[in-house]
Amino acid sequence: MASAFSFDVGTHGRVTGALYRAADPITQATLVLAHGAGAPRTHPFMTSMAGRIAKKGVDVATFNFLYAEAGRKMPDRVELLEAAWRAAVATVRARGGLSKERLFIGGKSMGGRIATHIAAANEGLVLSGVVLLGYPLHPIGKPRVVREEILQVRLPMLVVQGTRDELGTAAQLEKLLAGAPRARVHAVEGGDHSLALLKREGAERQEHALDAAAAAIAAFIAAPRAKSRTRKKASVKQAARGHRDQAMNERKR
């Protein structure tokens, strides 16, 4: 069950958001997700994915851009979209009760694309990674135009992309990101831009595909902390080994 909140985007207006709390958190992290160009945060895709990720153990916050909150269909200009993102990050950081040791940002299509702008700008927001759901590699109907700003992101990044996404397939994203060691692609076999499979694949396969995507996102977010614990354990073991060696040398003396 999601809980609602709201915040101001500077002097431009007020927008709403929703929190999806993890019942059994697997990491001290929160993922902030923005919606795509054609639908608000209440679209079934957004509520479904946010809920699935929360069930996998990660707190999730979603929010509306200004145009969506006002019920308009035409997206705001890029500057306003970015302003909404910065306000959302600040709001989540200031909110009590959330896991904020590490903060990840991302979103569906356009929401994720603007998240890459925020992550690449690195304006002191202290972000831990980026999660993209259907990155719009090409504008609609312009397959030769490649949006390469995603390459400016230096943070760990997971792109969840369908293999038949008309705005850029998983294979195309893997090729583009081949030289980015901190980025990886989770391919949704048969998925379109909304990760939807063909109807003939059946509801069970669709459910499995979305659940697998949510699991991949949760694992990606939890992985850095797991590695940190591993390094800490290794350091402890190394220190203990050093103490034992020192004690043995002293006895030999």
C-alpha positions as CSV (number, residue, x, y, z in Angstrom):
1,M,0.0,0.0,0.0
2,A,1.5,3.3,-1.1
3,S,1.3,6.5,1.0
4,A,1.0,9.9,-0.6
5,F,3.2,13.0,-0.1
6,S,3.6,16.3,-1.9
7,F,6.3,18.9,-2.5
8,D,7.0,22.2,-4.3
9,V,9.0,22.5,-7.4
10,G,10.5,25.9,-6.6
11,T,7.9,28.6,-7.5
12,H,6.6,26.6,-10.4
13,G,3.9,24.6,-8.5
14,R,3.3,21.7,-6.3
15,V,3.3,18.0,-7.2
16,T,2.4,14.8,-5.5
17,G,4.3,11.6,-5.0
18,A,3.9,8.1,-3.4
19,L,6.0,6.0,-1.1
20,Y,6.1,2.2,-1.5
21,R,7.7,0.8,1.7
22,A,9.6,-2.4,1.7
23,A,8.1,-4.8,4.2
24,D,11.4,-6.7,4.5
25,P,14.3,-4.3,3.5
26,I,17.3,-6.0,2.0
27,T,19.4,-2.8,1.9
28,Q,19.5,0.8,3.4
29,A,18.6,2.4,0.1
30,T,15.7,4.2,-1.6
31,L,14.9,4.3,-5.3
32,V,13.2,7.4,-6.7
33,L,11.3,6.7,-10.0
34,A,9.9,9.2,-12.4
35,H,7.1,8.4,-14.9
36,G,7.3,8.5,-18.7
37,A,6.1,11.2,-21.1
38,G,2.6,9.9,-21.7
39,A,1.3,8.9,-18.3
40,P,1.5,10.1,-14.6
41,R,2.9,8.3,-11.6
42,T,-0.5,6.6,-11.1
43,H,-0.3,4.7,-14.4
44,P,-0.6,0.9,-13.8
45,F,3.0,0.3,-15.1
46,M,4.4,2.7,-12.5
47,T,2.4,1.5,-9.6
48,S,3.0,-2.1,-10.6
49,M,6.8,-1.8,-10.9
50,A,7.1,0.3,-7.8
51,G,5.1,-2.2,-5.8
52,R,7.1,-5.1,-7.2
53,I,10.5,-3.5,-6.3
54,A,9.2,-2.8,-2.8
55,K,8.2,-6.4,-2.4
56,K,11.8,-7.4,-3.3
57,G,13.1,-5.3,-0.4
58,V,13.8,-1.8,-1.6
59,D,11.9,1.4,-0.6
60,V,10.5,3.2,-3.7
61,A,9.3,6.8,-4.1
62,T,7.5,8.0,-7.3
63,F,6.4,11.5,-8.2
64,N,4.7,13.5,-10.9
65,F,6.3,16.1,-13.1
66,L,4.5,19.5,-13.2
67,Y,2.6,18.9,-16.4
68,A,1.3,15.5,-15.3
69,E,0.1,16.9,-12.0
70,A,-1.8,19.6,-13.9
71,G,-3.4,17.0,-16.2
72,R,-1.6,18.3,-19.3
73,K,-0.3,15.9,-22.0
74,M,2.6,17.9,-23.3
75,P,5.7,17.4,-21.2
76,D,7.4,20.4,-19.6
77,R,10.6,21.8,-21.1
78,V,13.7,20.1,-20.0
79,E,14.7,22.7,-17.4
80,L,11.4,22.2,-15.5
81,L,11.7,18.4,-15.7
82,E,15.2,18.7,-14.2
83,A,13.9,21.1,-11.5
84,A,11.2,18.6,-10.5
85,W,13.8,15.9,-10.3
86,R,16.1,17.9,-8.0
87,A,13.1,18.9,-5.8
88,A,12.1,15.2,-5.6
89,V,15.6,14.1,-4.5
90,A,15.7,16.9,-1.9
91,T,12.2,15.9,-0.6
92,V,13.1,12.2,-0.3
93,R,16.3,13.1,1.5
94,A,14.5,15.3,4.0
95,R,11.7,12.8,4.7
96,G,11.9,10.8,7.9
97,G,11.5,7.0,8.0
98,L,13.1,6.2,4.6
99,S,16.2,4.2,4.0
100,K,18.5,7.0,2.8
101,E,22.0,5.6,3.3
102,R,22.1,5.3,-0.4
103,L,19.8,7.0,-2.9
104,F,19.2,5.7,-6.5
105,I,17.2,7.6,-9.2
106,G,15.7,6.5,-12.4
107,G,12.4,6.1,-14.2
108,K,10.3,5.0,-17.1
109,S,11.4,6.2,-20.6
110,M,11.5,10.1,-20.4
111,G,11.6,10.1,-16.6
112,G,14.7,7.9,-16.8
113,R,16.3,9.9,-19.5
114,I,16.0,13.1,-17.4
115,A,17.4,11.2,-14.4
116,T,20.5,10.5,-16.5
117,H,20.9,14.3,-16.9
118,I,20.7,14.8,-13.1
119,A,23.1,11.9,-12.4
120,A,25.6,13.2,-15.1
121,A,25.5,16.8,-13.7
122,N,26.7,15.5,-10.3
123,E,25.5,18.7,-8.5
124,G,26.3,17.4,-5.0
125,L,23.2,15.2,-4.8
126,V,25.3,12.2,-3.6
127,L,23.6,9.6,-5.6
128,S,24.5,5.9,-5.6
129,G,23.2,4.7,-9.0
130,V,20.7,4.9,-11.8
131,V,17.9,2.5,-12.8
132,L,16.3,3.0,-16.3
133,L,13.1,1.3,-17.4
134,G,12.9,1.4,-21.2
135,Y,15.5,4.0,-22.0
136,P,14.4,6.0,-25.1
137,L,17.5,5.6,-27.1
138,H,15.8,7.0,-30.3
139,P,13.0,9.6,-30.6
140,I,9.8,8.1,-32.0
141,G,10.1,7.5,-35.7
142,K,13.8,8.6,-35.8
143,P,15.9,5.5,-35.4
144,R,19.0,7.2,-36.7
145,V,19.0,9.8,-33.9
146,V,20.8,8.4,-30.9
147,R,20.5,9.9,-27.5
148,E,24.0,9.4,-26.1
149,E,23.7,11.5,-23.0
150,I,23.4,8.2,-21.1
151,L,27.1,7.8,-21.7
152,Q,27.8,10.8,-19.5
153,V,26.6,9.0,-16.4
154,R,29.6,7.8,-14.3
155,L,27.5,6.1,-11.6
156,P,26.6,2.4,-11.5
157,M,23.6,2.0,-13.9
158,L,21.1,-0.7,-14.7
159,V,19.0,-0.5,-17.9
160,V,15.9,-2.7,-18.1
161,Q,15.2,-2.9,-21.8
162,G,12.9,-5.0,-24.0
163,T,14.4,-7.0,-26.8
164,R,11.7,-5.5,-29.2
165,D,11.6,-2.0,-27.8
166,E,10.9,0.3,-30.8
167,L,12.8,3.2,-29.2
168,G,15.9,1.1,-28.7
169,T,16.4,-2.6,-28.2
170,A,18.3,-4.3,-25.4
171,A,20.9,-5.3,-27.9
172,Q,21.3,-1.7,-29.1
173,L,21.7,-0.5,-25.5
174,E,24.3,-3.3,-24.8
175,K,26.3,-2.2,-27.8
176,L,26.1,1.5,-26.8
177,L,27.1,0.8,-23.2
178,A,29.9,-1.7,-24.1
179,G,32.5,0.8,-23.1
180,A,30.8,1.7,-19.8
181,P,32.1,-0.7,-17.2
182,R,29.6,0.4,-14.5
183,A,26.6,0.0,-16.7
184,R,24.7,-3.2,-17.5
185,V,21.5,-4.2,-19.3
186,H,18.8,-6.5,-18.1
187,A,17.1,-7.7,-21.2
188,V,13.4,-8.5,-21.1
189,E,13.0,-11.1,-23.8
190,G,10.1,-10.2,-26.1
191,G,9.4,-7.0,-24.2
192,D,8.4,-3.7,-25.9
193,H,9.0,-0.2,-24.6
194,S,6.8,-0.9,-21.6
195,L,8.3,-4.3,-21.1
196,A,5.0,-5.9,-22.4
197,L,5.2,-9.2,-24.2
198,L,3.0,-10.2,-27.1
199,K,-0.4,-11.4,-25.9
200,R,0.2,-14.8,-27.2
201,E,3.0,-15.3,-24.7
202,G,0.4,-15.4,-22.0
203,A,-0.2,-13.7,-18.6
204,E,2.1,-16.1,-16.7
205,R,5.2,-15.3,-18.9
206,Q,4.4,-11.6,-18.6
207,E,4.2,-11.8,-14.8
208,H,7.5,-13.7,-14.7
209,A,9.2,-11.1,-16.9
210,L,8.1,-8.2,-14.7
211,D,9.0,-10.0,-11.5
212,A,12.4,-10.9,-12.9
213,A,13.0,-7.3,-13.8
214,A,12.0,-6.2,-10.3
215,A,14.4,-8.8,-8.8
216,A,17.2,-7.6,-11.1
217,I,16.7,-4.0,-9.9
218,A,16.6,-5.0,-6.2
219,A,19.8,-7.1,-6.7
220,F,21.5,-4.2,-8.5
221,I,20.7,-1.8,-5.6
222,A,21.7,-4.2,-2.9
223,A,24.9,-5.3,-4.6
224,P,27.2,-2.4,-3.7
225,R,26.4,-2.9,0.0
226,A,27.0,-6.6,-0.3
227,K,30.4,-5.9,-1.8
228,S,31.1,-3.5,1.0
229,R,30.3,-6.1,3.6
230,T,32.5,-8.6,1.7
231,R,35.4,-6.1,1.7
232,K,34.9,-5.4,5.4
233,K,34.9,-9.1,6.3
234,A,38.1,-9.6,4.3
235,S,39.7,-6.7,6.1
236,V,38.7,-8.2,9.5
237,K,40.1,-11.6,8.5
238,Q,43.3,-10.0,7.3
239,A,43.7,-8.1,10.5
240,A,43.0,-11.2,12.6
241,R,45.6,-13.1,10.6
242,G,48.1,-10.3,11.2
243,H,47.5,-10.5,15.0
244,R,48.0,-14.2,15.0
245,D,51.2,-13.9,13.0
246,Q,52.5,-11.3,15.4
247,A,51.6,-13.4,18.4
248,M,53.4,-16.4,16.9
249,N,56.6,-14.3,16.2
250,E,56.6,-13.0,19.8
251,R,56.4,-16.6,21.1
252,K,59.2,-17.7,18.9
253,R,61.4,-14.9,20.4
